[in-house]
Amino acid sequence: MRSPRSWKYDRDVKVRLLALGLAAWVAVYAWVYVASMRDQGSTPYWWYVAIIGAGAVPPMLAAAGLRSRSVLICDAVILGIAAVLALPSIGMLLLPAVIAAAVVAFLSPRRA
C-alpha cells in the first residue's frame, strides 16, 4: 500500500505532466493557426495569437511547479474564449486544451 506522501508525489507529477502536455497542445494549435492563415493567403490576427499565447503561460508555470487554482481557472476561461472565437474555423482543435486546463485547475492546490 502506498503512503499518503507517495500518493501526493504521484498526483503532483501527473498534474505537471498534464500541464506540460497542455502547453504543448496550445503551442501546436498556435502554429497550426498561423500556418493555415498563411496558406489561405491572409495574415494571422496577431491579437488572436496573443490570446493563445496568454493561454499558454499558466500551464507552463504549472509545469514548472508554480500552481495557483485561480490562475489556472482564468487560463481555462481564456482558452475557452479563444476556442469560441475560432469555432467557425479551427476552434474545435482547442477544445481538448480547455478541458485539460479545467482538469489541471481542479487537481491543483488552491495556492502556489
C-alpha positions in Angstrom: 0.0 0.0 0.0 1.3 3.4 -0.8 1.9 6.0 1.7 0.0 9.4 1.5 3.3 11.1 0.7 3.9 9.0 -2.4 0.3 9.5 -3.5 0.8 13.2 -3.3 4.0 12.9 -5.2 2.3 10.8 -7.9 -0.5 13.3 -8.2 1.9 16.3 -8.4 3.8 14.6 -11.2 0.6 13.8 -13.1 -0.5 17.4 -12.8 2.8 18.7 -14.0 2.8 16.3 -17.0 -0.8 17.2 -17.9 0.1 20.9 -17.7 3.2 20.3 -19.9 1.0 18.5 -22.4 -1.5 21.3 -22.3 1.2 23.9 -23.0 2.5 21.8 -25.9 -1.1 21.4 -27.3 -1.6 25.2 -27.2 1.7 25.8 -28.9 0.9 23.4 -31.7 -2.5 24.9 -32.1 -1.0 28.4 -32.4 1.4 27.0 -35.1 -1.5 25.4 -37.0 -3.5 28.6 -36.8 -0.7 30.8 -38.2 0.2 28.2 -40.9 -3.4 27.8 -42.0 -4.0 31.6 -42.2 -0.8 32.0 -44.3 -1.9 29.1 -46.6 -5.2 30.9 -47.2 -3.3 33.9 -48.3 -4.2 36.2 -45.4 -2.2 37.4 -42.4 -3.0 35.9 -39.0 -4.8 38.0 -36.5 -2.0 38.8 -34.0 -4.4 39.8 -31.3 -5.7 36.2 -31.5 -2.2 34.8 -31.4 -1.7 37.0 -28.3 -4.8 35.5 -26.6 -3.5 32.0 -27.4 -0.1 32.9 -26.0 -1.7 34.2 -22.8 -3.4 30.9 -22.6 -0.1 29.0 -22.8 1.6 30.8 -19.9 -0.3 29.4 -16.9 0.3 25.8 -18.0 4.0 26.4 -18.4 4.1 27.9 -14.9 2.1 24.9 -13.6 4.5 22.5 -15.3 7.4 24.4 -13.5 5.6 23.8 -10.2 4.1 27.3 -9.7 0.4 26.4 -9.5 -2.5 28.6 -8.4 -6.0 27.4 -8.9 -7.4 30.9 -9.7 -4.8 31.5 -12.4 -5.5 28.1 -13.9 -9.2 28.8 -13.9 -8.5 32.0 -15.7 -6.5 30.0 -18.2 -9.4 27.7 -18.9 -11.6 30.8 -19.5 -9.0 32.4 -21.8 -8.7 29.2 -23.8 -12.5 28.8 -23.9 -12.9 32.3 -25.3 -10.2 31.6 -27.9 -12.0 28.4 -28.9 -15.3 30.2 -29.3 -13.7 33.0 -31.3 -12.3 30.5 -33.8 -15.2 28.0 -33.7 -16.2 28.5 -37.3 -12.7 27.5 -38.5 -10.2 25.6 -36.2 -11.6 26.3 -32.8 -12.6 22.7 -32.2 -8.9 21.8 -32.0 -8.6 24.0 -28.9 -11.5 22.3 -27.0 -9.3 19.5 -25.6 -7.0 22.2 -24.2 -10.0 23.9 -22.5 -10.9 20.5 -20.9 -7.3 19.9 -19.9 -7.0 23.4 -18.4 -10.1 22.7 -16.3 -8.7 19.4 -15.1 -5.3 21.0 -14.2 -7.1 23.7 -12.3 -9.3 21.2 -10.4 -6.3 19.0 -9.5 -4.1 21.9 -8.4 -3.9 23.2 -4.9 -5.7 26.5 -4.1 -2.4 28.4 -3.7 1.0 28.1 -5.3 
